[in-house]
């Protein structure tokens, strides 16, 4: 991008009172930013009114600082740092189709992944249960192995697990963030961000230097869903920001999937609400792959050494159910003596059919 063109876009973004909707009206009326700023105040006032026309006639005081900062960032890594504007041929077509497309995207990494043929958002709680974190990672890994690019928000919790699962599968993943790309939030994900940028992309609509303001994260959710053909919600409370992503996905005409959970778990209530509202209940990655019309994965290898013992015909697994259960409660359900029950649990754990959770709880494993 030429410096003059960059200056025009930054001026449009930084002019006080000019939001995304107003900027799009100006672009539709006059063309690219240099053409907008070449207009007379009278012509501008005919589109945005006299007050904003006056604001547009004066360069913002922080324009030069922002221009130098972004030019330096672009020059520091020409093959890795990119700015894509609404007028560029590389602008993601799926974002053009949403009601409120960002005017400019900063991208660190590979811009080609923004056009990956199959993209699925995976979102959920910042404080998931151990099972929720495992589900996010396992679903992302299974989907990545089948050629799906996972899109998420780099937040702690489900987002981080989803990115990790995709990377474990050797698949590209996209992180849409609520800060400028010269910052990583949360800071603990700095190493994860570097790994994402190496094989996928980190994306933001916010200018360099933008801090992690609370209002930015609900806004960036429309980009997460907009870049994706569907959104999977792993765990979410009723007031979760993940439900904002799900709602914007529905408004954008995209598919919404949700993993059900325990009726006693607050982190499952958002998913249950989505399912009641028409989201597709999923129990495995295959459910999503079939909906996305991808070929089924190879037949999985049996997880038990005994081919006659399955989750459906093992009495102990049936007694456990699908919610976390304590040893005492399980013993009451089965009537097994302590030593035999402990031996059977160890056997199931070694075969990968159960997991031990914090607090002495046990959980049946459900493979993604």
C-alpha positions in Angstrom: 0.0 0.0 0.0 1.4 3.4 -1.0 2.0 5.9 1.8 -0.5 8.4 0.3 -3.3 5.8 0.1 -2.5 4.7 3.7 -2.7 8.3 4.9 -6.1 8.6 3.3 -7.6 5.6 5.0 -6.1 6.6 8.4 -7.5 10.1 8.0 -10.9 8.6 7.3 -10.7 6.3 10.4 -9.4 9.0 12.7 -11.7 11.9 11.8 -13.9 12.6 14.9 -17.5 11.6 14.4 -16.9 9.5 11.3 -17.9 5.9 12.2 -18.0 2.9 9.9 -21.5 3.6 8.6 -20.7 7.2 7.7 -17.4 6.2 6.1 -19.1 3.6 3.9 -21.6 6.3 2.7 -18.7 8.5 1.8 -16.9 5.7 0.0 -20.1 4.9 -1.9 -20.6 8.5 -2.9 -17.1 9.6 -3.8 -14.8 6.6 -4.1 -11.5 6.0 -2.3 -10.3 8.3 0.6 -8.2 10.5 -1.6 -11.3 11.2 -3.7 -13.3 11.9 -0.6 -10.8 14.5 0.7 -10.7 16.2 -2.7 -14.4 17.1 -2.5 -15.6 20.5 -1.5 -17.3 21.1 1.8 -20.6 21.6 0.0 -20.4 18.2 -1.7 -19.4 16.5 1.5 -22.2 18.2 3.4 -24.7 16.8 0.9 -23.8 13.3 2.1 -22.9 13.6 5.8 -24.1 17.1 6.9 -22.2 20.3 7.5 -20.8 19.4 10.9 -19.0 16.3 9.6 -18.1 18.0 6.4 -16.2 20.6 8.5 -14.5 17.8 10.5 -13.4 16.1 7.3 -11.8 19.3 6.0 -9.2 19.3 8.7 -6.6 16.5 9.1 -6.8 14.9 12.6 -4.0 16.0 14.9 -2.8 12.4 15.5 -2.7 11.5 11.8 1.0 11.9 11.3 1.9 9.8 14.4 -0.5 7.0 13.2 0.8 7.2 9.7 4.4 6.8 10.8 3.5 4.0 13.2 1.6 1.9 10.6 4.2 2.5 7.9 7.0 1.4 10.2 5.0 -1.7 11.1 4.4 -2.6 7.4 8.1 -2.1 6.5 9.3 -4.2 9.5 7.9 -7.4 8.0 6.6 -6.9 4.4 5.7 -10.6 3.9 4.0 -10.9 7.3 2.4 -7.5 8.1 -0.5 -6.5 5.9 -3.3 -3.9 5.7 -6.4 -4.8 3.7 -9.0 -2.1 3.0 -12.6 -2.3 2.0 -11.5 -1.3 -1.5 -8.8 -4.1 -1.9 -9.3 -7.1 -4.1 -7.9 -9.2 -1.2 -10.7 -8.1 1.2 -12.5 -11.3 2.4 -15.7 -11.7 0.4 -17.5 -13.2 3.3 -17.0 -10.0 5.3 -18.3 -7.9 2.5 -21.6 -9.7 2.8 -22.2 -8.7 6.5 -24.1 -5.6 7.6 -21.2 -3.8 9.2 -17.9 -4.8 7.5 -14.7 -3.3 8.9 -13.1 -0.5 6.8 -9.6 -1.8 7.2 -8.1 -5.0 8.5 -4.6 -5.4 10.0 -3.3 -8.9 9.3 -0.3 -10.6 10.8 0.6 -13.9 9.0 -0.8 -15.3 5.8 -3.7 -13.4 4.2 -4.5 -16.5 2.1 -6.1 -18.2 5.1 -8.8 -15.6 5.1 -10.0 -17.3 1.9 -9.6 -20.8 3.2 -12.4 -22.9 1.6 -13.9 -24.1 5.0 -13.8 -21.9 8.1 -15.5 -22.6 11.4 -15.6 -20.4 14.5 -15.2 -22.1 17.8 -16.0 -19.9 20.8 -17.0 -20.3 24.4 -16.4 -19.4 28.0 -13.2 -17.7 29.2 -13.4 -19.9 32.3 -14.5 -23.3 30.9 -14.8 -26.5 32.9 -12.0 -29.1 32.4 -14.3 -31.0 30.1 -15.2 -27.8 28.2 -11.5 -27.0 27.5 -10.9 -30.6 26.4 -14.0 -30.4 24.1 -12.7 -27.2 22.4 -9.3 -28.7 21.8 -10.6 -32.1 20.6 -13.2 -30.6 18.3 -10.7 -28.2 16.8 -8.1 -30.9 16.3 -10.6 -33.3 14.7 -11.9 -30.5 12.4 -8.4 -29.3 11.6 -7.5 -32.9 10.5 -10.3 -32.8 8.0 -9.2 -29.5 6.4 -11.2 -27.0 8.5 -9.7 -23.6 9.4 -10.6 -22.8 13.0 -11.5 -19.1 13.7 -11.6 -17.8 17.3 -10.7 -14.8 19.4 -7.4 -15.6 21.2 -9.1 -15.1 24.6 -8.2 -17.2 27.5 -10.4 -20.3 28.0 -12.2 -22.0 25.1 -10.6 -19.7 22.4 -7.1 -20.6 23.4 -7.9 -24.3 23.6 -9.5 -24.1 20.1 -6.4 -22.5 18.6 -4.2 -25.1 20.3 -6.3 -28.0 18.9 -6.1 -26.6 15.4 -2.3 -26.2 15.6 -1.9 -29.7 17.0 -3.7 -30.9 13.8 -1.2 -28.9 11.6 -4.1 -26.8 10.4 -4.2 -23.1 9.9 -6.2 -21.0 12.4 -7.3 -17.4 12.5 -7.4 -15.2 15.7 -9.6 -12.1 15.5 -8.5 -9.8 18.3 -9.8 -6.6 20.0 -6.6 -4.7 20.1 -4.0 -3.3 17.7 -1.7 -6.0 16.4 1.3 -4.5 18.2 -0.3 -5.8 21.4 -1.3 -9.3 22.6 -4.2 -9.8 24.9 -4.1 -11.6 27.2 -0.3 -11.3 27.5 -0.1 -15.0 28.5 -1.0 -15.9 24.9 2.0 -14.2 23.3 3.7 -17.5 22.4 0.4 -18.8 21.1 -0.1 -15.7 18.9 3.4 -16.2 17.4 2.5 -19.8 16.5 -0.9 -18.7 15.0 0.8 -16.1 12.8 3.4 -18.6 11.6 0.8 -20.8 9.9 -2.4 -18.8 10.0 -3.3 -15.2 10.7 -4.1 -12.7 13.4 -6.7 -10.1 12.4 -7.8 -6.8 13.8 -9.9 -3.9 12.7 -8.3 -1.7 15.4 -5.3 0.6 14.7 -1.9 -0.1 16.1 -1.6 1.1 19.7 -5.3 0.4 20.5 -5.5 -1.1 24.0 -7.8 -4.0 25.1 -10.9 -1.9 25.8 -14.0 -3.8 26.9 -16.3 -2.4 24.2 -14.0 -3.7 21.4 -14.5 -7.4 22.1 -18.3 -7.6 21.4 -17.6 -5.6 18.2 -14.9 -8.0 17.0 -17.3 -10.9 17.4 -19.1 -10.0 14.2 -15.8 -10.5 12.4 -15.3 -13.9 14.0 -18.7 -15.1 12.8 -18.4 -13.1 9.5 -15.2 -14.9 8.5 -16.8 -18.3 9.2 -19.4 -20.5 7.5 -20.5 -21.6 10.9 -20.0 -21.1 14.7 -19.6 -23.7 17.3 -20.3 -22.7 20.9 -18.6 -25.1 23.3 -19.6 -23.7 26.7 -21.3 -20.4 27.6 -23.2 -18.9 30.5 -26.4 -17.1 29.7 -24.7 -13.7 29.7 -21.6 -14.9 27.8 -20.0 -12.9 25.0 -20.1 -16.1 23.0 -23.8 -15.7 22.6 -23.2 -12.4 20.9 -21.1 -14.2 18.4 -23.8 -16.8 17.9 -26.5 -14.1 17.4 -24.4 -12.3 14.9 -23.8 -15.6 13.1 -27.5 -16.1 12.8 -28.1 -12.6 11.6 -25.4 -13.1 9.0 -27.2 -16.3 7.8 -24.5 -18.7 9.1 -24.9 -22.0 10.8 -24.7 -22.2 14.6 -23.8 -25.4 16.5 -23.8 -26.0 20.3 -22.4 -28.7 22.5 -24.9 -29.7 25.3 -23.8 -30.2 28.8 -25.1 -30.9 32.3 -28.4 -29.3 33.3 -26.6 -28.4 36.6 -23.7 -26.5 35.0 -24.1 -22.7 34.6 -21.5 -23.0 31.7 -24.0 -25.1 29.8 -27.0 -22.9 30.0 -26.1 -20.6 27.1 -25.6 -23.7 24.8 -28.9 -25.1 25.9 -30.6 -21.7 25.2 -29.1 -21.7 21.7 -30.3 -25.3 21.1 -33.9 -24.3 22.1 -33.6 -21.4 19.7 -32.7 -23.6 16.8 -28.9 -24.1 17.0 -27.8 -27.6 15.9 -26.9 -29.9 18.8 -23.6 -31.6 18.2 -22.0 -34.5 20.0 -19.0 -35.0 17.8 -16.9 -33.3 15.1 -18.5 -35.6 12.6 -21.9 -33.9 13.1 -20.3 -30.6 11.9 -18.4 -32.3 9.1 -21.6 -33.8 7.7 -23.3 -30.4 7.9 -20.4 -28.8 6.1 -20.6 -31.6 3.5 -17.0 -32.8 4.1 -16.1 -36.5 3.6 -16.2 -38.6 6.8 -13.0 -39.3 8.6 -11.4 -42.8 8.6 -13.0 -45.3 10.9 -11.4 -44.7 14.4 -9.3 -47.3 16.1 -11.0 -48.9 19.1 -10.0 -47.3 22.3 -10.4 -50.4 24.4 -8.2 -53.5 24.3 -11.4 -55.6 24.6 -13.4 -55.3 21.3 -16.5 -56.6 23.0 -16.5 -53.9 25.7 -18.1 -50.6 24.4 -19.4 -47.5 26.1 -23.0 -48.8 25.5 -22.6 -52.2 27.0 -20.3 -51.6 30.0 -22.4 -51.4 33.2 -19.8 -49.1 35.0 -19.7 -46.6 32.1 -23.5 -46.6 32.0 -23.6 -46.0 35.8 -21.2 -43.0 35.4 -23.5 -41.1 33.0 -22.1 -38.1 31.1 -21.9 -35.7 34.0 -18.9 -35.6 36.4 -19.5 -38.0 39.3 -17.7 -38.7 42.6 -16.4 -42.0 43.8 -18.9 -42.4 46.6 -21.8 -41.6 44.4 -20.6 -44.1 41.8 -20.1 -46.8 44.4 -23.7 -46.2 45.6 -25.0 -46.6 42.1 -23.1 -49.8 41.4 -22.9 -51.5 44.8 -19.3 -52.5 43.9 -16.8 -53.0 46.8 -14.1 -50.3 47.1 -11.1 -52.4 45.9 -12.9 -53.8 42.8 -14.4 -50.4 41.9 -10.9 -48.8 42.1 -9.4 -51.5 39.9 -12.2 -51.1 37.3 -11.8 -47.3 37.2 -8.0 -47.7 36.7 -8.6 -50.1 33.8 -11.0 -47.7 32.2 -8.7 -44.8 32.7 -5.8 -46.7 31.1 -8.0 -47.5 28.1 -8.8 -43.8 27.7 -12.5 -44.2 28.5 -12.6 -42.0 31.6 -10.7 -39.0 33.0 -10.1 -37.8 36.6 -11.1 -34.2 37.2 -10.1 -31.9 40.0 -12.0 -32.4 43.3 -11.9 -36.2 43.0 -14.6 -36.3 40.3 -14.6 -38.8 37.4 -15.8 -38.0 33.8 -16.6 -40.3 30.9 -14.5 -39.4 27.9 -16.4 -38.5 24.8 -14.2 -38.5 21.7 -14.6 -35.6 19.4 
